[in-house]
């Protein structure tokens, strides 16, 4: 554990599975609810207003979005079976869906939106169930590029809200209220520290709304007319089951944006694990799968209710890290507070009354930070010339298609206008380029064996042939063989030793390929119970708790491999071991 890790671990007051006092959990839940309320309510408001929807439908869409966000937040915290992450992950309406939802409402109405969201949610369930299969395509480069394109796609709609004020209003009202909002958010975010910085969006909206109220732009009448407790004026619009041309034209875009939302959820699910335990742990991808599945439940419910789909909010990660309280109780309290707010029309009216220029300034700052987040994801993965080319070409292709600058006479009507959406177009380019790289890389060698010591001779012969093809000598072949043997022994379950295969048949697929000056061995097997990265980290700290034979394998593996990564899914264990070649033996055919 590094010094930084030690300092961070002492900040954790309550781990995920601990129980803080109910008053503390409720207080933090209320704080988080206030922080995310603007995003949950304003996103569907922006969509409905931009598409020219009715006030009744706006009331219904906001009510449904708030209830679903609260319910799925509770689901993320409590984790029912394979649904939910088991961590504090706030759920709310997704800004990534703004552009495509506006198109659905404008072309087919709320019932069409409902059908499209339901259909795309089914895709997300498939993704969550077999997440391990997409690991080579949904790379950080693809994910980061797509996230950077979200603001490119949404910004034209958001900027249109800057002039969404009554014609009889003062000319300076709109620009000054937007400027005040932006200045307050940026000023607090740049200069404040600690908890105050998290409140920058709330402070900015409050300041901007005050300025707007001075010019008569804040809809005070809406707030005054709203009841304290009640249900929305609108009603469920139903589903459009005609499956006409509009549905098929927009479905690919919805599926792709759902994929983007899943990528965002994956990132948040990994990040929340990093701030929820005193001792650093490797990311548990079973929790990540649960987070994506719960996100899918939220999208399915959003579709059935005909409102904007939801996703995880990263603000919950920041608050957890700041407060040191990662207990699941906080997530439950947060969800219950959000659900309760849905039945308080006056509270929702306070947010809905915010004028367009203030909402536009608020969302602009959030989208700007989203762009930076995407950029960080790309850079963090390490930018070589291949990844840089993929990110650069895909991003600018997305910008070009979004603005209708790339041969519009050919592409504007292609696949029902699919490429008119910059995020969809750029994402497809990134995925196609990534697939091309995968298909043209040196051939990966594979072997399938039974998970047991009796398979070691076959694995040794396989790795010797692989080393020979790669131009390595016997020393490298022996090193690969030893690393594979210790990895296999570390993965073995009780009863899978000598002769144990007859009792518990587990198939193991070993893939070997060259990367840089070394080799990568990838082991894919049925899931185990412990993470090898965590077990290796424990060596020397709690060695007495690790069986002697397992400890020996882990110590040898740590010595032989330059890195060991263990990704645990519900259906698959994937252990990736990198073995460096001796300095004099790092050149040779791929």
VMD Tcl script that draws the C-alpha trace (Angstrom):
set ca {
  {0.00 0.00 0.00}
  {1.43 3.41 -0.92}
  {1.49 6.43 1.38}
  {-1.32 7.98 -0.65}
  {-3.42 4.88 -0.20}
  {-2.78 4.88 3.53}
  {-3.82 8.53 3.82}
  {-6.99 7.85 1.84}
  {-7.91 4.75 3.82}
  {-7.95 6.70 7.09}
  {-10.61 8.99 5.62}
  {-13.15 6.14 5.38}
  {-15.39 6.46 8.44}
  {-17.96 3.87 7.38}
  {-17.27 1.22 4.74}
  {-19.96 0.01 2.37}
  {-21.13 -2.83 4.62}
  {-21.05 -0.87 7.89}
  {-24.04 0.85 9.51}
  {-23.74 4.53 10.49}
  {-26.38 6.18 12.70}
  {-29.70 6.68 10.94}
  {-29.50 10.45 11.46}
  {-26.12 10.62 9.69}
  {-27.34 8.45 6.81}
  {-30.47 10.56 6.36}
  {-28.52 13.83 6.53}
  {-26.07 12.73 3.86}
  {-28.92 11.33 1.76}
  {-30.72 14.68 1.93}
  {-27.55 16.53 0.96}
  {-27.00 14.30 -2.06}
  {-30.67 14.66 -3.06}
  {-30.33 18.44 -3.15}
  {-27.15 18.15 -5.22}
  {-28.72 15.93 -7.90}
  {-32.26 17.35 -7.91}
  {-31.45 19.88 -10.62}
  {-30.13 17.26 -13.02}
  {-33.03 14.87 -12.44}
  {-35.70 17.52 -13.03}
  {-34.08 19.85 -15.56}
  {-33.06 17.15 -18.06}
  {-36.62 15.99 -18.88}
  {-37.73 19.63 -18.74}
  {-35.15 20.55 -21.39}
  {-36.22 17.60 -23.57}
  {-39.95 18.31 -23.37}
  {-39.60 22.06 -23.91}
  {-37.17 21.66 -26.82}
  {-39.57 19.21 -28.50}
  {-42.59 21.45 -27.97}
  {-44.34 19.11 -25.52}
  {-47.37 20.06 -23.44}
  {-47.28 21.20 -19.82}
  {-49.30 18.15 -18.76}
  {-46.79 15.79 -20.31}
  {-43.92 17.80 -18.77}
  {-45.51 17.36 -15.35}
  {-45.87 13.62 -15.87}
  {-42.37 13.13 -17.32}
  {-40.70 14.91 -14.40}
  {-42.77 13.03 -11.80}
  {-41.96 9.65 -13.37}
  {-38.27 10.49 -13.75}
  {-37.95 11.47 -10.08}
  {-39.74 8.36 -8.78}
  {-37.70 6.03 -11.00}
  {-34.43 7.75 -10.08}
  {-35.16 7.30 -6.38}
  {-36.25 3.67 -6.75}
  {-33.18 2.66 -8.79}
  {-30.88 4.49 -6.34}
  {-32.25 2.24 -3.59}
  {-31.78 -0.79 -5.86}
  {-28.15 0.14 -6.49}
  {-27.51 0.29 -2.76}
  {-29.31 -2.84 -1.53}
  {-28.35 -5.12 -4.47}
  {-31.09 -7.67 -5.11}
  {-29.56 -10.80 -6.63}
  {-27.60 -9.66 -9.67}
  {-29.35 -6.28 -9.76}
  {-27.54 -3.37 -8.19}
  {-23.94 -2.54 -7.36}
  {-24.19 -2.71 -3.58}
  {-22.75 0.79 -3.26}
  {-23.93 4.39 -2.97}
  {-24.63 5.24 -6.61}
  {-27.07 8.06 -7.19}
  {-29.31 7.57 -10.22}
  {-30.81 10.38 -12.28}
  {-31.92 11.34 -15.77}
  {-29.18 11.12 -18.38}
  {-28.02 14.16 -20.32}
  {-26.68 11.84 -23.02}
  {-30.26 11.13 -24.10}
  {-31.31 14.76 -24.59}
  {-30.76 15.01 -28.34}
  {-32.18 11.62 -29.31}
  {-35.19 11.99 -26.97}
  {-36.00 15.40 -28.46}
  {-35.99 13.77 -31.91}
  {-38.30 10.97 -30.73}
  {-40.78 13.38 -29.14}
  {-40.77 15.72 -32.12}
  {-41.29 12.92 -34.67}
  {-43.51 10.47 -32.79}
  {-44.66 11.96 -29.49}
  {-44.37 10.55 -25.94}
  {-45.69 7.09 -26.91}
  {-42.93 6.71 -29.50}
  {-40.34 7.81 -26.94}
  {-41.67 5.19 -24.53}
  {-41.40 2.36 -27.06}
  {-37.87 3.30 -28.11}
  {-36.59 3.50 -24.54}
  {-38.10 0.10 -23.68}
  {-36.51 -1.49 -26.75}
  {-33.08 -0.03 -25.99}
  {-33.31 -1.10 -22.33}
  {-33.57 -4.74 -23.43}
  {-30.21 -4.31 -25.16}
  {-28.71 -3.07 -21.89}
  {-29.79 -6.22 -20.06}
  {-27.97 -8.30 -22.67}
  {-24.91 -6.11 -22.26}
  {-24.94 -6.47 -18.46}
  {-25.32 -10.26 -18.65}
  {-22.38 -10.72 -21.02}
  {-20.25 -7.70 -20.20}
  {-17.02 -9.69 -20.40}
  {-17.55 -10.33 -24.12}
  {-17.41 -6.61 -24.93}
  {-14.14 -5.83 -23.13}
  {-12.08 -5.60 -26.34}
  {-14.57 -3.28 -28.10}
  {-15.74 -1.03 -25.28}
  {-12.21 0.16 -24.63}
  {-11.42 3.32 -22.65}
  {-10.53 5.01 -25.95}
  {-13.97 4.29 -27.41}
  {-15.75 5.18 -24.17}
  {-13.85 8.43 -23.69}
  {-14.37 9.53 -27.28}
  {-18.11 8.90 -27.14}
  {-18.39 10.80 -23.85}
  {-16.53 13.75 -25.39}
  {-19.08 13.77 -28.22}
  {-22.07 14.02 -25.87}
  {-21.63 17.81 -25.40}
  {-21.10 18.23 -29.15}
  {-24.49 16.62 -29.76}
  {-26.43 18.28 -26.94}
  {-24.98 21.81 -26.99}
  {-27.07 23.11 -29.95}
  {-30.22 22.21 -28.03}
  {-28.91 23.72 -24.80}
  {-27.85 26.97 -26.46}
  {-31.35 27.26 -27.88}
  {-32.62 27.61 -24.31}
  {-30.69 30.86 -23.89}
  {-33.50 32.65 -25.72}
  {-36.32 30.63 -24.16}
  {-37.95 33.63 -22.43}
  {-41.20 35.55 -22.95}
  {-41.02 38.00 -25.83}
  {-42.29 40.76 -23.58}
  {-39.43 40.27 -21.13}
  {-36.53 42.75 -20.77}
  {-33.78 42.31 -23.37}
  {-31.02 42.08 -20.78}
  {-32.86 39.56 -18.61}
  {-31.80 36.42 -20.48}
  {-28.09 37.20 -20.98}
  {-27.58 38.59 -17.47}
  {-29.29 35.67 -15.72}
  {-27.28 33.17 -17.79}
  {-24.06 35.10 -17.11}
  {-24.80 35.26 -13.38}
  {-25.42 31.52 -13.27}
  {-22.24 30.71 -15.16}
  {-20.12 33.13 -13.11}
  {-21.39 31.78 -9.80}
  {-20.86 28.13 -10.72}
  {-17.40 28.68 -12.17}
  {-16.34 31.04 -9.39}
  {-17.32 28.67 -6.58}
  {-15.92 25.64 -8.40}
  {-12.57 27.33 -9.04}
  {-11.98 28.92 -5.66}
  {-13.90 26.84 -3.12}
  {-12.52 23.73 -1.47}
  {-14.02 20.70 0.22}
  {-17.78 20.42 0.55}
  {-18.51 23.92 -0.76}
  {-17.16 23.05 -4.19}
  {-19.77 20.29 -4.55}
  {-22.47 22.89 -4.05}
  {-21.28 25.09 -6.94}
  {-24.14 24.06 -9.31}
  {-26.78 24.66 -6.63}
  {-25.29 28.06 -5.75}
  {-25.12 29.02 -9.44}
  {-28.74 28.12 -10.15}
  {-29.87 30.00 -7.04}
  {-27.94 33.13 -8.06}
  {-29.11 32.95 -11.68}
  {-32.73 32.41 -10.65}
  {-32.52 35.42 -8.33}
  {-31.29 37.62 -11.19}
  {-33.96 36.17 -13.48}
  {-36.59 36.90 -10.84}
  {-35.49 40.53 -10.74}
  {-36.30 40.75 -14.46}
  {-39.56 38.85 -14.06}
  {-38.31 35.68 -15.83}
  {-38.66 33.26 -12.93}
  {-42.09 31.62 -13.09}
  {-43.35 32.49 -9.62}
  {-46.94 31.73 -10.62}
  {-46.05 28.07 -11.31}
  {-44.65 27.70 -7.82}
  {-47.59 29.47 -6.18}
  {-50.14 27.37 -8.06}
  {-48.50 24.02 -7.23}
  {-49.92 22.06 -4.31}
  {-47.76 20.92 -1.44}
  {-48.65 17.25 -1.78}
  {-50.20 15.51 -4.78}
  {-49.81 13.76 -8.11}
  {-48.93 15.26 -11.53}
  {-51.58 16.81 -13.76}
  {-50.53 14.70 -16.75}
  {-51.13 10.99 -17.27}
  {-49.35 8.02 -18.83}
  {-49.28 8.46 -22.64}
  {-49.03 4.74 -23.42}
  {-46.82 2.90 -25.93}
  {-46.66 3.17 -29.70}
  {-46.64 -0.42 -30.94}
  {-46.99 0.43 -34.63}
  {-43.21 -0.01 -35.19}
  {-43.27 2.30 -38.19}
  {-40.42 4.04 -40.05}
  {-39.78 6.52 -37.22}
  {-39.17 3.69 -34.76}
  {-36.68 1.87 -36.98}
  {-34.90 5.10 -37.93}
  {-34.35 6.14 -34.32}
  {-33.78 2.74 -32.70}
  {-30.06 2.46 -33.62}
  {-29.45 5.87 -32.09}
  {-31.25 4.89 -28.88}
  {-29.32 1.63 -28.64}
  {-26.05 3.45 -29.11}
  {-26.83 6.13 -26.53}
  {-27.88 3.35 -24.14}
  {-24.43 1.87 -24.70}
  {-22.94 5.27 -23.84}
  {-24.97 5.39 -20.63}
  {-23.76 1.89 -19.76}
  {-20.16 3.00 -20.30}
  {-20.71 5.91 -17.93}
  {-22.25 3.56 -15.36}
  {-19.29 1.18 -15.68}
  {-16.91 4.05 -14.91}
  {-18.92 5.19 -11.89}
  {-19.29 1.63 -10.58}
  {-15.52 1.14 -10.69}
  {-14.87 4.57 -9.14}
  {-17.27 4.11 -6.19}
  {-15.53 0.88 -5.23}
  {-12.25 2.76 -5.02}
  {-13.58 5.15 -2.34}
  {-15.76 2.76 -0.33}
  {-13.16 0.61 1.47}
  {-10.34 1.41 3.87}
  {-8.02 -1.10 2.21}
  {-7.68 -0.64 -1.57}
  {-9.31 -3.46 -3.53}
  {-9.31 -4.55 -7.15}
  {-12.54 -3.63 -8.92}
  {-15.20 -6.34 -8.63}
  {-16.83 -6.51 -12.04}
  {-19.72 -8.49 -10.60}
  {-20.70 -5.26 -8.84}
  {-20.17 -3.42 -12.12}
  {-22.49 -5.88 -13.88}
  {-25.04 -5.32 -11.15}
  {-24.79 -1.55 -11.60}
  {-25.36 -1.84 -15.36}
  {-28.29 -4.21 -14.81}
  {-29.90 -1.81 -12.31}
  {-29.34 0.98 -14.82}
  {-31.18 -1.21 -17.33}
  {-34.09 -1.62 -14.88}
  {-34.22 2.16 -14.60}
  {-34.28 2.56 -18.36}
  {-36.97 -0.08 -18.73}
  {-39.14 1.66 -16.13}
  {-38.42 5.01 -17.79}
  {-39.63 3.59 -21.10}
  {-42.76 2.12 -19.60}
  {-43.44 5.49 -17.97}
  {-42.57 7.46 -21.17}
  {-39.86 9.63 -19.65}
  {-36.14 10.25 -20.19}
  {-33.85 7.28 -19.31}
  {-31.50 7.49 -16.36}
  {-27.90 6.74 -15.46}
  {-25.55 6.94 -12.48}
  {-24.39 10.34 -11.24}
  {-20.69 10.66 -10.43}
  {-21.45 13.28 -7.75}
  {-22.17 10.39 -5.37}
  {-18.56 9.25 -5.81}
  {-17.25 12.72 -4.97}
  {-19.47 13.05 -1.89}
  {-18.50 9.58 -0.66}
  {-14.81 10.38 -1.01}
  {-15.24 13.75 0.71}
  {-17.31 12.54 3.69}
  {-15.72 9.13 4.11}
  {-19.18 7.58 4.55}
  {-19.70 4.82 1.98}
  {-22.39 2.88 3.85}
  {-25.25 1.48 1.81}
  {-27.66 3.10 4.25}
  {-26.81 6.46 2.67}
  {-27.89 5.19 -0.75}
  {-31.16 3.90 0.66}
  {-31.81 7.21 2.43}
  {-31.00 9.14 -0.73}
  {-33.40 7.08 -2.81}
  {-36.23 7.43 -0.31}
  {-35.76 11.22 -0.11}
  {-35.89 11.50 -3.91}
  {-39.05 9.35 -4.10}
  {-40.71 11.49 -1.42}
  {-39.86 14.66 -3.38}
  {-41.81 13.35 -6.38}
  {-45.03 13.66 -4.34}
  {-44.28 17.28 -3.40}
  {-45.39 19.24 -6.51}
  {-44.33 22.55 -5.03}
  {-40.76 21.33 -4.58}
  {-40.66 20.17 -8.20}
  {-42.24 23.44 -9.34}
  {-39.39 25.39 -7.75}
  {-37.01 23.64 -10.17}
  {-39.37 23.66 -13.18}
  {-39.85 27.41 -12.78}
  {-36.16 28.01 -13.49}
  {-35.99 29.98 -16.77}
  {-34.33 28.61 -19.89}
  {-31.18 30.82 -19.78}
  {-30.37 29.67 -16.23}
  {-30.95 26.02 -17.09}
  {-28.80 26.42 -20.22}
  {-25.89 27.89 -18.25}
  {-26.15 25.15 -15.62}
  {-26.20 22.32 -18.16}
  {-23.40 23.93 -20.18}
  {-21.03 23.70 -17.20}
  {-22.00 20.07 -16.55}
  {-21.49 19.14 -20.20}
  {-18.13 20.92 -20.24}
  {-17.00 18.79 -17.30}
  {-18.35 15.73 -19.07}
  {-16.14 16.56 -22.05}
  {-13.11 16.76 -19.75}
  {-14.07 13.44 -18.16}
  {-14.09 11.78 -21.56}
  {-10.71 13.28 -22.33}
  {-9.29 11.97 -19.05}
  {-10.56 8.47 -19.79}
  {-8.77 8.46 -23.14}
  {-5.52 9.83 -21.70}
  {-5.54 7.59 -18.63}
  {-5.55 4.50 -20.83}
  {-2.28 5.63 -22.38}
  {-2.34 7.35 -25.76}
  {-0.16 5.62 -28.33}
  {-0.44 6.49 -32.01}
  {-3.23 3.94 -32.61}
  {-5.42 5.10 -29.74}
  {-4.72 8.74 -30.56}
  {-5.71 8.20 -34.19}
  {-8.93 6.43 -33.20}
  {-9.93 9.16 -30.75}
  {-9.00 12.03 -33.07}
  {-10.63 10.71 -36.24}
  {-13.77 9.53 -34.44}
  {-14.24 12.81 -32.56}
  {-13.91 15.07 -35.57}
  {-16.01 12.74 -37.70}
  {-18.71 13.08 -35.06}
  {-18.41 16.88 -35.12}
  {-18.62 16.89 -38.90}
  {-21.69 14.66 -39.09}
  {-23.42 16.55 -36.27}
  {-23.08 19.80 -38.19}
  {-23.99 18.30 -41.57}
  {-20.58 19.06 -43.07}
  {-19.62 15.59 -44.35}
  {-21.29 14.96 -47.71}
  {-24.82 15.66 -46.46}
  {-26.23 14.81 -49.89}
  {-25.21 11.18 -49.26}
  {-25.34 10.74 -45.50}
  {-28.26 12.90 -44.32}
  {-30.77 10.18 -45.24}
  {-28.49 7.19 -44.66}
  {-30.13 4.59 -42.38}
  {-32.96 6.94 -41.59}
  {-30.64 9.80 -40.64}
  {-28.61 7.73 -38.18}
  {-25.40 9.63 -38.93}
  {-26.97 13.02 -38.30}
  {-26.29 12.45 -34.61}
  {-22.65 13.27 -33.91}
  {-22.34 10.98 -30.91}
  {-23.72 8.02 -32.83}
  {-21.62 8.71 -35.93}
  {-18.39 9.30 -34.01}
  {-19.01 6.30 -31.79}
  {-19.54 4.03 -34.78}
  {-16.30 5.30 -36.32}
  {-14.42 4.59 -33.07}
  {-15.88 1.09 -32.79}
  {-15.16 0.25 -36.44}
  {-11.55 1.45 -36.12}
  {-11.12 -0.53 -32.89}
  {-12.52 -3.65 -34.57}
  {-10.10 -3.13 -37.47}
  {-7.15 -2.96 -35.06}
  {-8.35 -6.11 -33.28}
  {-8.80 -8.01 -36.54}
  {-5.40 -7.02 -37.94}
  {-3.25 -7.59 -34.85}
  {-0.94 -10.61 -34.79}
  {-2.90 -13.79 -34.34}
  {-3.68 -14.75 -30.76}
  {-2.88 -18.33 -29.90}
  {-5.51 -20.19 -27.85}
  {-5.86 -23.48 -26.08}
  {-8.77 -24.92 -24.07}
  {-8.02 -27.29 -21.22}
  {-9.53 -28.58 -18.00}
  {-8.79 -26.44 -14.96}
  {-6.46 -28.78 -13.11}
  {-2.83 -29.76 -12.68}
  {-3.19 -32.58 -15.20}
  {-3.44 -29.90 -17.91}
  {-0.01 -28.42 -17.15}
  {1.88 -30.55 -19.73}
  {-0.47 -29.41 -22.54}
  {-0.14 -25.79 -21.41}
  {3.66 -26.10 -21.31}
  {3.80 -27.50 -24.87}
  {1.43 -24.77 -26.07}
  {3.56 -21.98 -24.56}
  {6.80 -23.47 -25.86}
  {5.39 -23.42 -29.40}
  {4.11 -19.85 -28.86}
  {7.53 -18.66 -27.67}
  {9.21 -20.32 -30.64}
  {6.88 -18.55 -33.10}
  {7.57 -15.26 -31.33}
  {11.33 -15.63 -31.73}
  {12.01 -16.15 -28.01}
  {14.52 -18.63 -26.61}
  {14.02 -21.44 -24.10}
  {14.50 -19.08 -21.14}
  {11.44 -17.05 -22.10}
  {9.47 -20.22 -22.80}
  {10.31 -21.52 -19.32}
  {9.34 -18.19 -17.79}
  {5.96 -18.26 -19.55}
  {5.40 -21.87 -18.51}
  {6.19 -21.07 -14.86}
  {3.90 -18.02 -14.85}
  {1.05 -20.04 -16.38}
  {1.56 -22.86 -13.86}
  {1.44 -20.54 -10.85}
  {-1.61 -18.71 -12.21}
  {-3.44 -21.98 -12.71}
  {-2.54 -23.20 -9.21}
  {-3.73 -19.90 -7.73}
  {-7.04 -20.24 -9.57}
  {-7.73 -23.80 -8.47}
  {-10.70 -24.39 -6.19}
  {-10.60 -26.94 -3.37}
  {-10.90 -30.40 -4.90}
  {-9.40 -29.37 -8.24}
  {-5.93 -30.60 -7.51}
  {-4.55 -33.86 -8.76}
  {-7.50 -35.87 -10.04}
  {-10.01 -33.28 -8.93}
  {-11.15 -32.57 -12.45}
  {-13.46 -35.57 -12.43}
  {-15.48 -34.03 -9.61}
  {-15.62 -30.42 -10.79}
  {-15.14 -29.92 -14.50}
  {-14.17 -26.33 -15.22}
  {-12.95 -25.33 -18.64}
  {-10.05 -22.93 -18.91}
  {-9.18 -21.04 -22.08}
  {-5.65 -19.68 -22.28}
  {-4.85 -17.01 -24.87}
  {-1.27 -15.89 -25.53}
  {-0.14 -12.93 -27.61}
  {2.83 -10.66 -27.98}
  {2.66 -7.04 -26.81}
  {5.62 -4.71 -26.89}
  {8.71 -6.43 -25.52}
  {6.81 -9.11 -23.64}
  {3.96 -11.57 -23.77}
  {0.44 -11.45 -22.37}
  {-1.29 -14.57 -21.07}
  {-5.06 -14.32 -20.64}
  {-6.85 -16.99 -18.60}
  {-10.64 -17.22 -18.97}
  {-12.44 -19.58 -16.61}
  {-15.57 -20.02 -14.54}
  {-15.66 -17.52 -11.67}
  {-13.94 -18.02 -8.33}
  {-14.55 -16.37 -4.97}
  {-11.43 -14.26 -4.40}
  {-9.63 -11.71 -6.51}
  {-6.01 -12.61 -7.24}
  {-4.96 -8.94 -7.26}
  {-6.26 -8.55 -3.72}
  {-4.65 -11.80 -2.61}
  {-1.28 -10.75 -4.04}
  {-1.59 -7.38 -2.29}
  {-2.16 -9.18 1.03}
  {1.13 -11.10 0.84}
  {3.37 -9.98 3.67}
  {0.48 -8.23 5.47}
  {-1.88 -11.12 6.29}
  {0.02 -14.13 4.97}
  {-1.23 -16.31 7.78}
  {-4.77 -16.10 6.39}
  {-3.71 -17.50 2.99}
  {-3.21 -21.27 2.63}
  {0.47 -22.14 2.36}
  {0.26 -23.75 -1.09}
  {-1.75 -20.82 -2.46}
  {0.66 -18.32 -0.91}
  {3.63 -19.99 -2.61}
  {1.94 -19.81 -6.02}
  {1.07 -16.17 -5.52}
  {4.59 -15.23 -4.41}
  {6.11 -16.96 -7.42}
  {3.56 -15.34 -9.73}
  {4.34 -11.90 -8.33}
  {8.02 -12.56 -9.04}
  {7.49 -13.90 -12.57}
  {4.89 -11.43 -13.90}
  {5.26 -7.70 -14.37}
  {1.51 -7.25 -13.83}
  {-1.52 -9.34 -12.87}
  {-5.09 -8.13 -13.46}
  {-8.12 -10.14 -12.36}
  {-11.58 -9.17 -13.65}
  {-14.43 -11.01 -11.96}
  {-17.81 -11.26 -13.67}
  {-20.84 -13.34 -12.76}
  {-20.22 -15.68 -15.67}
  {-16.48 -15.44 -16.19}
  {-13.13 -14.94 -14.47}
  {-10.47 -13.24 -16.59}
  {-6.87 -13.13 -15.34}
  {-4.39 -11.23 -17.50}
  {-0.71 -11.82 -16.76}
  {2.05 -9.87 -18.48}
  {5.51 -11.46 -18.64}
  {8.47 -9.37 -19.80}
  {11.12 -10.98 -21.96}
  {14.78 -10.76 -20.93}
  {16.40 -7.54 -22.18}
  {18.47 -9.38 -24.76}
  {15.44 -11.22 -26.12}
  {12.87 -8.46 -26.76}
  {13.07 -8.36 -30.50}
  {11.64 -10.94 -32.82}
  {8.69 -11.61 -35.07}
  {5.22 -10.71 -33.80}
}
mol new
graphics top color blue
foreach p $ca { graphics top sphere $p radius 0.5 }
foreach p [lrange $ca 0 end-1] q [lrange $ca 1 end] { graphics top cylinder $p $q radius 0.2 }
display resetview
